Amino acid sequence: MEKNELASILEYHKRWLNNADGGICAHLTGAYLTGADLRGADLTGADLTGANLTGADLRGAIYKNIKIKHMRVFSGLYKYHVIAIIAEDDVHHIALGCKFQSRDNWTLNFWNNTDEFPDDSSEGTELRKFALREACMWLDMKIERER
């Protein structure tokens, strides 16, 4: 994605977040954002499904009121997108679809959507478990690489 195009999308998204005239939610589905400068951008509510953020500068960027240190968006692991975040305070956060919480809370509260993902061995539930494991593995890998 061109630098000017991304800047424009982020400006419209900022307006959308502030309920200002002309605001549009950022739809960055499948966007190639490798190496993009996203410093300080508020990505709350942005559709990042399938976005490639490899090497993107996310310092000071925000997602759901969390300042991002590292972030990875996964798609294709299960029915919904998966986002793994290491916050600037080193707390780990994971989004599985619309459910977003700290890694520790996922451990305590995985069964937060039993209507769609019942506590059984159905394929959908097993894929959701797989998606959580993959996000946790990425978080662990990032921490290990920083040591």
N, C-alpha and C positions, 0 to 999 in steps of 0.2 A: 504494500500500500504506500502511496506517495505521502511524503511528510506533510504537505499542505492539505491533502485530503483528510489525513488523520487529525490534524489540528482543527479542521473545520468540524469534523464529527464530534470531537471532544468539546468544542465550544458549544455546539447545539445540545450536547448531552448535559453540559453544565447548566445551561438555561433550563433544560427539562427538569433537572434535579431541584432547581430553585423556583419552579413553576413560573418561569418568565415567558413572555411572548416569544414565539418562534422556537421554543425548545423541542427537541426530538431525542428520544431515548436512543442511545448508541446501539446499533446492531452490527456487531463485529464478528458475526458467525463465519467461521472458516477463514478469517482474515490472517494474512501473512504479516505478522508483526515482529518478526525476528529482528532484533537490534533496535526496535522502535524506542523512542524517547517518550516514556509515559510518566516521567517524574512528576509527582504531585497531582496526577489526574485522579479524579473521583470516578471510579468504575462501578460504583453501586448501581445496580439495576441494569447495567449493560449486558447485552447478550454476547457472551464470549464463547459460545459453543463451538468447539473445533478450532478456536483461534490458536495460532502458533506464536507463543510468547518467548520462545527460546532466545536468550540473550537480550531480551527487552530490558530497558532500564526502568525499573518500577520503584526506585527509591522515593519514599514519601507518597506514593500512590495510595489510594484508599479504596477499599472494598468493604461495604457494610460497616463503616466507621472503624475499620481496622487499617492501620498503616502497614503497608506491605514491605517486606524485606525480600521475599521470594514468592513466586506464584506460578502454578502450572495448571493448565486447563486440559482435561482429558475428555475425549468423546469416544463413543463406541464400546465403552466398558460395560455399560448396561443401558437401560432405557433412557436415562437422562445424562446431562453433562455432569462432570465431576471437577471440582476446583479444590486444589490443595494450596494452602497459604502458610508461609512462615511470616509472622508479624515482626515488626521491628523490636517488640519486646520478647521475641523468640517463642511466643505461644503459637501452637499449631492449630489451624482451623481447616475444616473440610466442609464443602458443600456437595451434597448428593441431591441433584435436582434442586428443588426449592428449600430443602432442609439444610440449614447452615448452623454449625456449632463447632466448638473446640474439639480437638481430637480426643481429649479426656472425656468430654461429654458423649462423644460417639461410643466410646468404650462402655460408658454407663447406660446409654440410652439409644442403642441401635434400633430398637423396636419402637420407633416414634411414628411409624406410618403403617400400622398393621392392616388397615383397610386395603391398601395396595400391595403391601409386602408382608403377608402373614408369617408368623413364626412356624414355618414348615420348610420342607426341602424343595419347594417349587422352583422352577428355573429362574423366574424373576427375582425371588428372594436370594437365591444362591449367587446370581449375577450382581445384585446389590452388595452382598458381602464381599464378593471379588473386587468390586470397584473401591470399596473402603480399604481393603488390604493393599491394593495398588497405590492408592493415595498415600497411605501410611508408609509404604516402601519408598516412595519418592521423597517424602519428608525425611525419613531416616537417611537416605542417600545424600540429600543436601546437607544435613547436619554433619554427616561423616566427612564429606568433602571440605567442610569449613574447618575441620580440626587440623 
